[in-house]
Amino acid sequence: MNAPRPIGKLIFATVIGVIGIGFIATLSWLWLNKNSDPPREMVWAAPDDDIERYPVTIRELREYILVDSGKHNARGEPIIVSCATCHDTREPSLATTNASQLDEFHQGLRYQHGNLSCLSCHNAGDYNTLKKSDGQALSFAESMKLCAQCHGPQHRDYQNGSHGGMTGYWDLSRGGRTRNHCIDCHDPHHPQYPIVNPVFPPKPVKGETLKHHE
């Protein structure tokens, strides 16, 4: 076997050296000039302002909540009262975290909302309102602001349209859109969405058995 010719090795080393020097020079130039160019801003195409767009609305809630007292008037109609009708006459309890601790109203209420108590959200100074963590009173119609305090990722996704149900048009030039409120889908006292099975289960592949999981 003949040994490689020295001239071949020299040419190969020279080519590698030139490539290496060029690569290092390019990296050095990029590093020295990385802050010389003004920052670039992302430019989005502005919508055509000449096109009429329909509004996006959120389902409205009452300013305050009315509760069935369980009693009836002389005409047999249920007597509906505001929360403050009863709560203004009794001392609030910060320790109440379960409906089983209540002795009159709200029997059977299912409550499981983290480690929160009733007064984490309800305003002890005015039971016809809610309250934020800073003590600011909110009407029940503004309850989404209350939810957003703890459920930030869900509220962010709601704002960009990837969370929450809606009906109407994606293209607002064709028609309006109505979006669900948080409590249209979530029980505020037990917000975890229930696990459900589809009405029509998936069809099994031929030769396989579809097992039902509780």
ZALODREN-710338 format. One record per residue: x, y, z of N, C-alpha, C, O in turn. Coordinates in steps of 0.1 Angstrom, whole numbers, plus 2048, in hexadecimal, padded with zeros to 3 digits. Layout:
N
XYZXYZXYZXYZ ...
//
This chain:
214
8097F480080080080080980C80081280E808 8068167F780E8227F680A82C8007FE82E803 81383380681083D81080B84980980E84C7FE 8018518107FC85D80A80786780781086880E 80586E7FC80F8777F880F884801804888805 81A88980581B89480E8138A080980D8A8810 8148A27FB80D8AE7F57FE8AE7F77F88B87F9 7F88A17F77EA8A07F97E68A48087DC8AA80A 7EE8A08117EB8A381F7EC8B38217E48B9828 7F68B981A7F88C781C7EB8CF8167E78D981C 7E78CA80A7DB8D18047CE8CF80D7C78D980F 7CD8C38127C18C081B7C18C98287B78CF82C 7CD8CA82E7CE8D283A7CC8E18377C68E883F 7D18E682B7CF8F48277C08F78267BB90182A 7B98EE81F7AA8F081D7A38F082A79A8F982C 7A68E78337A08E78407A38F484879A8F984F 7AF8F88477B390484E7AC9108497A7919851 7AA91283C7A391D83679491D83A78F92783E 78E91183A78091083F77F91484D77591B851 78890F85678791286478992186678292786F 79392785F79593686178893E85D785947863 78293A85277694084D76B93F857763948859 76993385D75F931866761939873757940878 76D93A87877094288476E95188176995888A 77295587577096387276196787175E972875 75995E86B74B96186A74596287873D96B87B 74895988174395988F74796689673F96C89D 75496A89475997689A75198389574E98C89D 74F98388874898F88273998F88873499A88B 73398488972598488E72598889D71C98F8A1 72F9848A472F9888B37329978B472B99D8BD 73B99C8AC73E9AA8AD7339B38A97329BF8AD 72A9AE8A071F9B789A7129B289F7089B7899 7119AB8AA7049A68AE6FB9B18B36EF9AF8B3 7009BB8B96F89C68BE6F99D38B56F49DD8BA 6FF9D28AA7009DE8A16F39E189A6F09ED897 6EB9D78976DF9D988F6D39DD8996D39D78A4 6CA9E58956BF9E989D6B69DC89F6B59D4896 6AF9DB8AB6A79D08AD69B9CF8A36969D989F 6989C389F68E9C18956819BF89C6809B88A6 6769C48976699C389D6609BA8946619BB887 6589B189A64F9A98926449B288D63D9B9894 6429B18806379B987A62C9B087662E9A786E 6209B487B6149AC87760B9B486E60B9C086E 6059AD8655FD9B485B5F09B98625E99B2869 5EE9C68615E29CC8675D69C88605D59C7854 5CB9C68685BE9C28615B99CD8595BC9D985B 5B19CA84F5AB9D48465A09DB84E5969D6851 5A39E885159A9F085958D9F38525839F8858 58C9F18455809F483D5769E983F56A9EB83B 57A9DE8445719D28465699D38535709D585E 55C9D38535559D385F5569C68675549BB861 5599C787455B9BB87C5509BA88754D9C488D 54B9AF8895419AD8935479AB8A05539A78A1 5409AD8AB5469AD8B854899F8BE5419958B9 55199D8C75539918CF54D9948DD55299C8E4 54398C8E153D98E8EE53F9828F75409778F2 53F98590454097A90E53297991552C983918 52E96D91752196B91D52097292B529972933 51597A92C51498293850F97B944507971943 51497F95050F97A95C507985964509991961 4FF98196E4F898B97650399297F50D98D982 4FF99E9825079A698B5089A09995139A199F 4FD99999D4FE9929AA4F59869A84ED98599F 4F797C9B14F196F9B04E596E9B94E59739C5 4DA9689B44CE9669BC4CD9579C04D094E9B7 4C89549CC4C89469D14BA9429D44B294A9DA 4B69369D14A99319D44A992E9E34B19269E8 4A09359EB4A09339F94999269FE49A922A09 49391F9F448C9129F847E9159FD47790BA00 47A9219FE46D924A0246592A9F646A92D9EC 45792B9F844E92F9EE44593A9F344293A9FF 4419439EA43894E9EE42A9499ED42793D9EA 4209529EF41294E9EF40D9489E24049419E2 41494C9D74109479CA41793A9C64169359BB 41F9359D04269289CD43392A9C643A9209C2 4389369C44449399BC4509399C644F93D9D1 45B9349C14679339CA46C9419CE46B94B9C6 4709439DA47594F9DF4849509DC48C9489E2 4889599D449695B9D049C9679D84969729D8 4A79659DE4AD96F9E64BC9719E24C29689DB 4C297D9E54D097F9E24D89799EE4D39769F8 4E59779EB4EE9709F54EE978A024EE972A0D 4EE986A014F098EA0D4E398DA164E4991A22 4D8989A114CC988A194CE97FA254C9983A30 4D6975A244D896CA2F4E696FA354E896FA41 4F0971A2D4FE972A3250097FA3A509980A42 4F8989A374FA995A3F4F5994A4D4F899DA56 4EE989A504E9987A5E4F197DA664ED97AA71 4FC979A6150496FA68513972A66517978A5C 51B96DA6F529970A6F530967A6552E95BA65 53996DA5C540964A5254A95BA5955095FA63 54D950A53557947A58561944A4D55E93EA43 56E947A50578944A4757C935A46582931A3C 57792DA5057A91FA50571917A4857490BA46 56691CA4355D914A3B562911A2D564919A25 565904A2B56A8FFA1E5628F4A195668EEA0E 5578F0A1F54F8E5A1A5408E7A1D53D8EDA28 5388E3A145298E5A165248DDA2251A8E1A28 52B8D2A265278CBA325288D3A3F5228CFA49 52F8DEA3E5318E6A4A5258F1A4B5258F8A55 51D8F1A415128FAA415058F4A465038E8A44 4FD8FCA4E4F28F5A554E48F9A4E4DA8F4A53 4E4903A454D7907A3F4D8906A2F4D48FCA29 4DD910A294DD911A1A4E990AA154F2906A1C 4E9908A074F4903A004F78F4A035028EFA02 4ED8EDA084EF8DFA0C4F28D79FF4EB8DA9F4 4FC8CE9FF4FF8C69F45088CD9EA50B8C79DF 50D8D99ED5168E09E45238D89E35298D59ED 5278D69D75348CF9D553F8D99D453F8E29CC 5488D89DD5538E39DE5618DC9DE5648D49E7 5688DF9D45768DA9D357E8E49CA57E8E29BE 5848EE9D058B8F89C85988FB9CF59A9069D5 5A18F29CE5AE8F49D45AD8F49E35A58ED9E9 5B58FD9E95B48FF9F85AC90C9FC5AE911A07 5A49109F359D91D9F559191A9FE58B90F9FF 58E924A06581924A0E57792CA0757A9329FC 56B92DA0C560934A06564943A045619499FA 56A948A0F56D957A0F57A95AA0857F966A08 580950A0158B9539F858695B9EC58E9639E6 57A9599E957495F9DD5689689E05669729DA 5609639EA55496B9EE5589769F75619759FF 5519829F655498E9FD54C98EA0A54098FA0A 55398CA1654C98BA22546998A2653D998A2E 54B9A3A205459B0A235389B3A1B5309BCA1F 5369ACA1052A9ADA085299A1A0052F99F9F5 520998A0451F98B9FE51898B9F05179819E9 5149979EC50F9999DF51A99B9D551799E9C9 52699B9DA53299D9D153C9939D453C98B9DE 5469929CB55298A9CD55E9939D155C99F9D1 56998D9D45759969D75829909D15849849D1 58A9999CC5989949C75A19929D359D9959DF 5AD98D9D05B698A9DB5BB9979E25BF9969EE 5BA9A39DB5BE9AF9E25B29B69E95B39C19EE 5A79AF9EA59B9B49F15929BC9E95879C09EE 5959BE9DC58C9C69D357F9BE9D05809B39CD 5749C59D25679BF9D05649BE9C15689C79B9 55E9B39BD55B9B09AF54C9AC9AE5489A49B7 5459B09A45379AB9A253999D99D543999997 52E99599E52F98799853198898953697E983 52D99298252F99397453D995971541992965 54699997A55499B97855C98F97D56899097F 55698397F55C97898556897397D57196C983 56997597057497196958197796E58C97196D 58198397258C98A97859198298559D981987 58897D98C58B97599859196899459C96499A 58C96198A5929549865A09569815A994E983 5A296197A5AF9649735BA96597D5C6964979 5B796998A5C296A9945CA95E9965D695E997 5C39529965CA9459995CC93D98C5D593598B 5C393F9825C39379765C993F96A5C3941960 5D594496D5DC94D9625DD9469555DA94C94B 5E393A9545E59339475D89319405D7933933 5CD92E9475C092C9405BB93993B5B593A931 5BD9449435B895193F5BF9569335B995C92A 5CD9539335D59579275D095091B5CE956910 5CD94391C5C893B9115BA93F90D5B793F901 5B29439165A59499135A695590B59E957901 5AF95E90F5B196A9075B59688F95B19708F0 5BD95E8F75C295C8E95B99528E15BC94F8D6 5AE94E8E85A49468E05A69378E159E9308DA 5B09328E85B39248E85AC91D8F45AE9118F5 5A59248FC59E91E90859092490858E930907 58791B90B57992090D57191E9005769208F5 56491A90255B9188F75569258F155592F8F8 5529258E554C9308DE54392C8D25449218CD 53B9358CE5339338C253493F8BA53694A8BF 53193E8AD5329498A453C94789953E93C894 54395289554C95288A55A95488E55D95D896 56394D88857195188957495E88157B966886 56E95E87657096A86D56597587255A97386E 56A97E87956098887F55B99287455299A877 56099186855A99985E54D993859545999852 54A98685C53E97F85853497F86352897D860 53898086F52E97F87A535980888541980889 52D9818925329838A05369768A653496B8A0 53B9768B253F96B8BA53B96C8C853D9778CE 5369628CE5329628DC53B9578E453B94C8E0 54295C8EE54B9538F654594F90353D957909 54794390854393F91554A94692055694A91E 54394892B54A94D93755094193E54C93593B 55994394855F93894F55592E955556922953 54B93495B54192B96253792595952E91E95E 53792894C52F92194353491294252C90993E 54091094454690294354B8FD95154B8F1953 54F90695A55590296654C906972547911973 5498FD97B54290098854C908990557902994 54991499455391C99C5579169A95619189AF 54E90D9AF5519069BC5588F99BA55F8F49C3 5588F49AE55E8E79AA5638E899C55C8E2993 56D8F09995708F498B5768E99825768EA976 57B8DE9885818D49805778CE97656C8CA97A 57A8CE9695718C995F56F8BA9615788B3962 5628B69615608A796456589E9595658A294D 56989395D56E88995356288294D55987C955 56088294055487C93A55987292F56487392A 55086992C55285F92154A86491553F869917 54F8629095488668FD53B85D8FC53B852900 5318638F652485C8F55268508EC5218458EF 52D8518E15308468D853F8438D954784B8D4 5438388E05518368E25588338D455182F8CB 5658348D456C8318C756A8228C356A8198CB 5698208B65678138B057480B8B157E8108AC 5747FF8B75817F88B85867F38AA57E7F08A1 5937F28AA5997EC89D5957DD89D5947D78A7 5947D88915907CA88F59A7C18965A67C2894 5947B989E59D7AF8A55A07B48B35A57AC8BB 59D7C18B759F7C68C45927C78CC5887C88C6 5947C78D95887C98E15897D68E85937DA8EE 57E7DE8E757D7EB8ED5797E98FC56E7E58FF 5827ED9055807EC91357B7F991957F804915 5717F892156B8049285728079355737FE93D 57881393657F81794257682094A57282B945 57481D95756C82695F57583296457083A96B 
//
